[in-house]
Amino acid sequence: MKYHNKPVTFIELVELKVVDLQRSLEFYENIIGFKVLEQQADKIYLTADGKTALLSIEQPADILPTQQKTTGLYHFALLLPTRADLGAVLRHFAELNIRIGAGDHLVSEALYLNDPDGNGIEIYSDRPDTEWKWENEFVEMATLQIDAQSILAEGANTEWNGLPTGTVMGHIHLHVSELAETQKFYNALGFDVITPNYPGALFMGSGKYHHHIGLNTWAGVGAPPSPENVVGLKAFSVVYPSNEALQTAVSKVKAFGTEIVEENGTFTVKDPSQNKIKLTVK
């Protein structure tokens, strides 16, 4: 997972608000295959490897169901180590009769579903980066039909035992209110546009990865932020390879004119669509 380690800047912990914590826990353990890393009264941290929290779910008081046509989470994306692992997941979903979507994005093959609150989830495996097609600094991506039989055949000898140890948070994809200022903001955070010509969307990455951040205006240009007491994205973490890289991003974000708050070495900032981001070093 070279695109989710130093010296690359990447996404790690995604924090979600849910209506029913127990219902969500059962879904994320039994359907997705997470393990509990830490359980608090109203918040649970979930892991694939038993060490790193990739997802947290919490049930705030007076939480309301999801609202459409707001900024916030489109999906978070779990990157599996191999295509065989993807085949095992696909077979697992088929056995449970889980309705899913799917897409072959040329750089990756992906499965899509929603959690009980409507939070979007992608589970994918990357094609070898030697097969990605580049034109100057941009990589070619598309949405085509997957070859499900080929993926299942690849995973025929791989047992599904939950998320494999090597699973990482591959990327996060956000609904935003517009793209131009949002692109500049994520440039300041250290991400470059990798795929610029998708209808109503941008894909940005660090270290020449096809994307760590997806941005779209599919909820409508000018979409309002989701209220605090509504289910969905609470925050997500951007991990920098060094304190110098973090401080550079902080300086650029301040120059962008965005308020930034520090607490115990973690900087918290909101993008132009009010999506909350925590900037950390690992």
C-alpha positions in Angstrom: 0.0 0.0 0.0 2.7 2.5 -1.1 0.1 5.3 -1.7 -1.1 5.1 2.0 2.3 5.4 3.7 5.2 7.9 3.9 6.1 9.9 2.0 2.5 10.2 0.7 -0.2 12.3 2.3 -3.3 10.1 2.7 -6.7 9.7 4.4 -7.1 7.5 7.4 -9.9 7.8 10.0 -13.4 8.6 8.8 -15.8 9.6 11.6 -19.6 9.0 11.1 -22.7 10.0 13.0 -25.4 7.3 13.0 -29.0 7.0 14.4 -28.6 3.6 16.1 -25.2 2.6 17.3 -25.9 -1.1 17.8 -27.6 -1.5 14.4 -24.6 0.2 12.8 -22.1 -2.0 14.7 -23.8 -5.2 13.6 -23.7 -4.0 10.0 -20.1 -3.0 10.0 -19.0 -6.2 11.8 -21.1 -8.7 9.9 -21.6 -7.2 6.5 -18.4 -5.1 6.0 -16.1 -7.2 8.2 -14.6 -4.6 10.6 -13.4 -5.5 14.1 -14.0 -3.3 17.2 -10.8 -1.6 18.3 -12.2 0.6 21.1 -15.8 0.9 22.4 -17.0 4.0 24.4 -20.5 4.8 25.6 -21.6 6.5 22.4 -18.7 5.9 20.0 -17.0 2.9 18.6 -13.7 2.8 16.7 -13.4 0.1 14.0 -10.3 -1.6 12.6 -9.2 -4.1 10.0 -5.7 -4.9 11.5 -6.5 -4.6 15.2 -4.2 -1.6 15.5 -5.3 1.3 13.3 -8.8 2.9 13.5 -10.2 3.4 10.0 -13.8 4.2 10.9 -15.6 5.5 13.9 -19.4 5.4 14.4 -21.2 7.4 17.1 -24.7 8.1 18.1 -25.1 11.7 19.2 -28.1 12.8 21.3 -31.1 14.0 19.2 -29.6 12.8 16.0 -31.8 13.0 12.9 -31.9 10.9 9.7 -30.0 11.8 6.6 -31.0 14.8 4.4 -30.6 14.8 0.7 -29.1 17.6 -1.4 -26.5 18.7 1.2 -22.7 18.7 1.2 -20.9 15.9 3.1 -20.1 12.3 2.5 -20.7 10.7 -0.9 -18.7 7.6 0.2 -15.7 6.5 2.0 -13.6 3.8 0.3 -11.9 0.8 1.7 -8.9 -0.4 -0.3 -8.3 -4.2 -0.2 -4.8 -5.6 -0.6 -5.6 -7.8 -3.6 -8.2 -8.5 -6.3 -8.7 -12.0 -4.8 -9.8 -10.2 -1.6 -12.4 -8.3 -3.7 -13.6 -11.6 -5.1 -14.1 -12.9 -1.6 -16.1 -9.8 -0.6 -18.2 -10.1 -3.8 -19.0 -13.7 -3.0 -19.8 -12.8 0.6 -22.3 -10.1 -0.5 -23.9 -12.5 -3.0 -24.3 -15.1 -0.3 -26.1 -12.6 1.9 -28.1 -11.3 -1.0 -26.8 -7.7 -0.4 -27.8 -5.3 -3.1 -24.7 -3.5 -4.5 -23.5 -1.3 -7.3 -20.2 -1.8 -9.1 -17.8 0.0 -11.4 -14.6 -0.7 -13.3 -12.7 2.6 -13.1 -9.7 1.4 -15.2 -7.3 2.1 -12.3 -9.5 0.1 -9.9 -12.5 -2.2 -9.6 -15.1 -1.2 -7.0 -18.2 -2.4 -5.2 -20.7 0.1 -3.7 -23.3 -0.1 -1.0 -24.9 2.0 1.8 -24.9 1.5 5.5 -28.2 1.5 7.4 -28.2 5.3 7.6 -27.5 5.8 3.9 -23.8 6.5 4.3 -22.0 5.5 1.1 -19.3 2.8 1.1 -17.0 1.7 -1.6 -14.9 -1.4 -1.3 -12.2 -1.7 -4.1 -8.9 -3.1 -5.2 -6.4 -1.2 -7.4 -5.1 -2.5 -10.6 -1.2 -2.4 -10.7 -0.1 1.2 -11.1 2.0 0.0 -14.1 -1.3 -0.5 -15.9 -2.6 3.0 -15.2 -2.7 5.2 -18.4 -1.3 8.7 -17.9 -1.5 11.7 -20.2 1.0 14.2 -18.8 0.1 14.6 -15.1 -3.4 13.2 -15.5 -4.5 9.6 -15.2 -7.3 8.1 -17.2 -10.4 7.0 -15.2 -13.9 5.9 -16.3 -16.9 4.0 -15.0 -17.5 0.8 -16.9 -19.2 -2.5 -16.1 -17.1 -4.8 -13.9 -16.3 -8.4 -15.0 -17.9 -10.0 -11.9 -17.2 -13.6 -13.0 -13.5 -12.8 -13.4 -13.4 -11.1 -10.0 -15.2 -14.1 -8.4 -12.9 -16.5 -10.1 -9.9 -14.6 -8.7 -11.2 -14.9 -5.2 -12.4 -18.5 -5.5 -9.7 -19.8 -3.1 -9.8 -16.8 -0.8 -12.0 -17.3 2.3 -13.9 -14.2 3.6 -13.0 -13.7 7.2 -13.8 -10.0 7.5 -11.6 -7.2 6.1 -8.1 -8.4 5.4 -5.4 -7.1 7.7 -3.9 -5.0 4.9 -7.1 -3.0 4.3 -6.6 0.8 4.4 -8.9 3.8 3.9 -8.2 4.2 0.2 -10.0 7.5 -0.3 -12.9 9.7 0.7 -15.4 11.2 -1.8 -17.4 14.3 -0.8 -20.4 16.2 -1.9 -19.3 19.9 -2.2 -21.0 23.1 -3.1 -18.6 24.1 -5.9 -15.3 22.9 -7.4 -13.1 25.9 -8.2 -12.5 27.2 -4.6 -12.7 23.7 -3.2 -9.9 22.6 -5.5 -7.7 25.5 -4.3 -8.4 24.5 -0.7 -7.3 20.9 -1.2 -4.3 22.1 -3.2 -3.4 24.0 0.0 -3.7 20.7 2.0 -1.2 19.1 -0.4 -3.4 17.3 -3.0 -3.1 17.6 -6.8 -5.8 17.2 -9.4 -5.2 13.7 -11.0 -8.4 13.4 -13.0 -9.8 16.8 -14.1 -12.5 16.1 -16.7 -15.1 13.9 -14.9 -18.6 15.5 -15.3 -19.2 17.6 -12.1 -16.3 16.0 -10.2 -12.6 16.2 -9.5 -10.2 13.6 -8.3 -7.2 14.7 -6.3 -4.3 12.7 -4.9 -0.9 12.8 -3.3 2.2 11.0 -4.6 0.6 10.3 -8.0 -2.2 8.2 -6.6 -5.4 8.2 -8.7 -7.2 9.8 -5.8 -7.2 10.2 -2.1 -10.0 12.8 -2.3 -13.0 12.8 -4.7 -15.1 16.0 -5.0 -18.4 16.3 -6.7 -21.3 18.8 -7.1 -23.9 16.0 -7.8 -26.0 17.2 -4.9 -26.3 20.5 -6.7 -24.1 23.5 -7.1 -24.6 25.7 -4.0 -25.8 22.8 -1.9 -25.9 23.7 1.8 -23.9 22.0 4.5 -25.6 19.2 6.4 -26.7 20.3 9.9 -24.6 19.2 12.9 -27.5 17.0 14.3 -28.0 15.0 11.1 -26.4 11.6 10.4 -23.4 11.5 8.0 -19.8 12.7 8.1 -18.5 14.1 11.3 -14.9 14.5 10.2 -12.1 12.7 8.4 -8.3 12.7 9.0 -5.5 13.7 6.6 -2.2 12.1 7.6 1.0 13.9 6.7 4.4 12.1 6.4 6.3 14.7 8.6 5.7 17.6 10.9 7.3 19.8 8.2 4.7 18.7 5.7 1.9 19.3 8.2 3.1 22.8 9.0 3.4 23.6 5.3 -0.2 22.6 4.8 -1.3 24.6 7.9 0.5 27.7 6.6 -1.1 27.4 3.2 -4.6 26.8 4.7 -4.2 30.0 6.8 -3.0 31.9 3.8 -6.2 30.6 2.0 -8.1 32.5 4.7 -9.6 29.5 6.5 -9.8 29.3 10.3 -7.8 26.5 11.8 -7.8 25.2 15.4 -5.0 23.3 17.1 -5.7 20.8 19.9 -3.0 18.4 21.2 -1.0 18.5 17.9 -4.0 17.9 15.7 -5.2 20.8 13.5 -8.9 21.0 12.6 -10.2 22.9 9.6 -13.3 23.0 7.4 -13.3 23.0 3.6 -15.4 25.6 1.8 -18.4 23.3 2.0 -18.0 22.9 5.8 -16.7 19.3 5.7 -14.5 19.0 8.8 -11.0 17.7 8.4 -8.4 16.8 11.1 -4.7 17.2 10.0 -2.3 14.9 11.8 1.2 13.4 11.5 2.0 9.7 11.6 
